Amino acid sequence: MAHIWIQSDAGDWQTVTLDANCCRLTMAGPSRLGAADPSPLDAASTVLIRRVPGPKADVWTLLAGAAARPLVNGLPAPHGIVVLSDRDEIRWPVRPGMDVPLATPLYFSTERLAAVVPYPAEGRRGSCPRCKQPLTAGEDAVRCPGCGLWHHATAVLPCWTHVGCCAVCEQPTALDAGFRWTPEEL
């Protein structure tokens, strides 16, 4: 699930999950749009992050009203729209006469954490890249955050945690490993 990295008042970085198809974005971070909210595109200063579901992956876009003027990776959003990529920096521009940005940057990320979930059927058949056995709909499995391949995660077939990394890529398999990238690295 995509998320936004926000720096707290204490200086540490925290994530806010983008758990809705459309969120309002402010310098303080994203907020879910409620049914009682006015049309989000009415305000010229509104900035939205919108998820567009795709067949293989979701596409996330930043939509900005004419007066909002956010910067993505230091550049203005041409025509008020930007397709976001993992680790994109979102900032508000410096006001005339000021030497500092209005707020610390926010960072958009598509990195997922590994989690044991029921294997989804979705009409497809899959096999575990480690043991090569079929995955059955509903059995515990982990989708690798790095390569996207599913691994068994059952007591009988602990394929995900059998070795310290994914069977295909270098993704660590510890379920409590946390994110591989944080803005602290910048």
C-alpha positions in Angstrom: 0.0 0.0 0.0 1.3 3.4 -0.9 2.1 5.9 1.9 3.5 9.4 2.6 6.5 9.9 4.8 6.1 12.9 7.2 8.6 14.3 9.6 7.1 14.8 13.1 7.8 17.8 15.4 10.4 15.6 17.2 12.2 15.1 13.9 11.6 11.4 13.3 9.9 10.2 10.1 6.6 8.5 10.2 4.3 7.0 7.5 0.7 7.7 6.8 -0.9 5.0 4.7 -2.9 6.1 1.6 -5.8 3.8 2.3 -8.4 5.6 0.2 -8.6 6.1 -3.6 -8.4 9.9 -3.1 -6.8 11.9 -0.3 -6.4 15.7 0.2 -2.7 16.6 0.7 -1.6 19.5 2.8 1.8 20.5 4.2 0.8 18.5 7.3 0.2 15.3 5.3 -2.7 13.5 3.7 -6.2 13.2 4.9 -9.1 11.0 3.8 -11.9 12.8 2.0 -15.2 12.4 3.7 -18.7 12.2 2.1 -19.6 15.6 3.7 -16.5 17.3 2.1 -17.2 19.8 -0.7 -16.1 18.8 -4.1 -12.3 18.5 -3.7 -11.6 20.2 -7.1 -13.7 23.3 -6.2 -10.8 25.0 -4.4 -8.0 26.4 -6.5 -5.6 25.6 -3.6 -6.5 21.9 -3.3 -3.9 19.2 -3.8 -5.1 15.6 -4.2 -3.4 12.3 -4.4 -5.5 9.8 -6.4 -5.1 6.1 -7.0 -6.0 4.7 -10.4 -6.2 0.9 -10.2 -4.3 -0.9 -12.9 -4.2 -4.5 -14.1 -0.6 -5.1 -12.7 0.0 -2.1 -10.4 -1.8 1.0 -9.2 -0.9 4.4 -10.6 -0.8 7.3 -8.2 -1.3 10.9 -9.4 -1.0 14.3 -7.8 -3.6 16.7 -8.9 -3.2 20.4 -8.0 -5.5 23.4 -8.2 -4.1 26.5 -10.0 -3.2 28.3 -6.7 -1.7 25.2 -4.9 1.6 25.1 -6.8 3.3 22.1 -5.1 6.7 21.0 -6.2 7.4 17.4 -7.1 11.2 16.7 -7.0 11.8 20.4 -7.1 9.7 21.0 -10.2 6.2 22.5 -10.5 3.4 20.2 -11.5 2.8 20.9 -15.3 -0.8 21.5 -15.9 -1.6 20.6 -12.3 -0.9 16.8 -12.7 2.0 14.5 -12.0 2.2 10.7 -12.0 4.0 9.9 -8.8 6.9 7.4 -8.5 8.4 5.8 -5.5 10.4 8.2 -3.3 9.1 11.4 -5.0 9.6 14.5 -2.9 6.6 16.8 -2.5 7.2 20.4 -1.2 5.4 23.7 -1.3 7.3 26.5 -2.9 9.1 29.3 -1.1 7.0 32.4 -0.7 8.4 35.6 -2.2 10.7 37.3 0.3 11.3 34.0 2.3 14.5 32.1 2.3 13.1 28.7 3.5 10.4 26.4 2.2 7.0 26.6 3.9 7.3 23.1 5.3 9.7 20.1 5.4 9.2 17.9 2.4 6.8 15.0 2.3 7.8 11.8 0.4 5.6 9.5 -1.5 6.4 5.8 -1.4 5.0 2.7 -3.0 7.2 0.3 -0.9 5.1 -2.4 0.8 5.9 -4.4 3.9 5.9 -8.2 3.9 2.8 -9.6 5.6 1.3 -13.0 5.9 -2.1 -13.0 4.2 -4.5 -15.5 2.5 -3.3 -16.2 -1.0 -5.9 -14.6 -3.3 -7.5 -16.8 -5.9 -8.3 -14.1 -8.5 -8.7 -16.9 -11.1 -4.9 -17.5 -11.5 -2.7 -20.4 -10.5 0.6 -19.8 -9.0 3.5 -21.7 -7.6 6.0 -20.8 -4.9 9.4 -19.8 -6.3 11.2 -21.6 -3.4 9.5 -25.0 -3.2 7.9 -24.9 -6.7 4.6 -26.3 -5.3 1.3 -24.8 -6.1 -0.2 -22.0 -4.0 -3.8 -22.7 -2.9 -6.4 -20.0 -2.6 -6.8 -19.0 1.0 -3.6 -20.5 2.4 -1.2 -18.3 4.3 1.3 -16.7 1.9 3.6 -13.6 1.6 3.8 -11.5 -1.6 7.4 -10.3 -1.8 7.5 -6.5 -1.6 10.5 -6.5 -3.9 9.6 -8.7 -6.9 5.9 -9.3 -6.2 6.1 -13.2 -6.2 4.1 -15.2 -3.7 5.7 -17.6 -1.3 4.2 -20.1 1.1 4.0 -19.0 4.7 2.5 -22.0 6.5 3.8 -24.1 9.3 4.3 -27.0 6.9 5.8 -24.8 4.1 7.6 -21.8 5.7 9.1 -20.9 2.3 9.1 -17.1 2.9 11.1 -17.3 6.1 13.2 -20.4 5.2 16.1 -18.3 4.1 17.0 -14.7 4.9 16.0 -13.3 1.5 13.4 -13.9 -1.2 13.9 -16.9 -3.5 14.2 -14.5 -6.5 15.4 -11.1 -5.3 17.4 -9.7 -2.4 14.3 -8.7 -0.3 14.9 -9.6 3.4 12.3 -12.1 4.6 12.0 -11.0 8.3 8.4 -10.0 8.8 9.4 -7.3 11.2 12.1 -5.9 9.0 10.4 -2.5 8.4 10.9 -0.4 5.3 14.1 -0.7 3.3 14.1 3.0 2.6 13.3 6.0 4.8 13.9 9.8 4.2 16.5 9.7 6.9 18.9 8.3 4.3 18.8 11.6 2.4 
